[in-house]
């Protein structure tokens, strides 16, 4: 990759980030959610290529960050279950089995 291509990619990324910010789409929560998965994937890739120390380090950091996000994922699943259960109660299909 030559210098012009790299500069072009940098301009595109910065412009894309500014456009997303204009439309009120924040990347912080998205990156915070995806970062553990990216680190885990990089760790597996490093282990596959024989780099045991850096691969293990990436895996450990990725799993620790993933456990931090696990509470919010469980909360989201619980919210969905409660909403579906509430709709079932309203429609009367939940208690009609007994």
N, C-alpha and C positions, 0 to 999 in steps of 0.2 A: 504494500500500500504506500503510495507516494504522499507527499505533504499536502497536496491539494485535496486528495480524497479524504484524508484525515481531518483537514480543516472543514471540508464540506459536511462530514458526518457530525462534527462537533456543532456546527451551526444548525444543522437539522435537529439535533437533540435539544439544544438550548431553545430553539424556536418552538419545538413541540412542548417543552415544559412550560414555557411562557403562555402558549395557547391554552394548555390545560388549566393553568392557573386563572386565565381570563374567564373560562367557562366554569370556574369554581370546582374543578376536579383536582383534589389534593392527592399527591402521590405518596405522602408519608404513611398513611394507614395501609395502602396497597403494598408498598415496599416492606413495611414492618410485618405484614402477613406472609409475604413471599420469601423474605430473606432466610428464614430457617430451611425452607425447602431447597433454596439455591445453595446454601452452605452444605446441606446433606448431599446433594447431587455432586457438588465439587469434591466433597470428601470421598464419595464412592469412586469418582473418576480418578482421583489421586491415588487411592488404594489400588485401583486396577492397573495403574501405570507404575506401581512399585514404590511410590512415595508414601511410606507407612506413617511417618511422624506427622507430616502436614495433613494427610488424609484423615488420620485419627483425630487430630486437633479440630479440623473442620466438622467432622461428624459429631464430636462431643459438643462443640459450640452450637451447631445446628439443632441437635436434640434438646439441649438446655433451653434455647430460644423457643423451640416448638412447644415444650412443656409450659412455657410462660403464656403462649397463645392458646393453649388447650382449654383454659378456663373460659375464654370468650367463645370458643367454638362450641363447648358444651352448653353455654348460656344460649347461643343461637339455636341449637338443636332443641333445647327445652322450650324456647319461645315458639318454635314451629309446632312442636307437639301440643303445647297448650292451645294454640290457635286452632289447630285441626280438631282437637278434642272439644273445644268450645263450639265450633261449628257443628260438630256431630251432636252435641247436646241440644243445640237450638233446633236442628232439623228433626230431632227425636229418634235418630237411628242408633244412638249409642245404647240406650236402655231397652230397646225393643227385643233384644236377643233373649232376655231372661223372663 
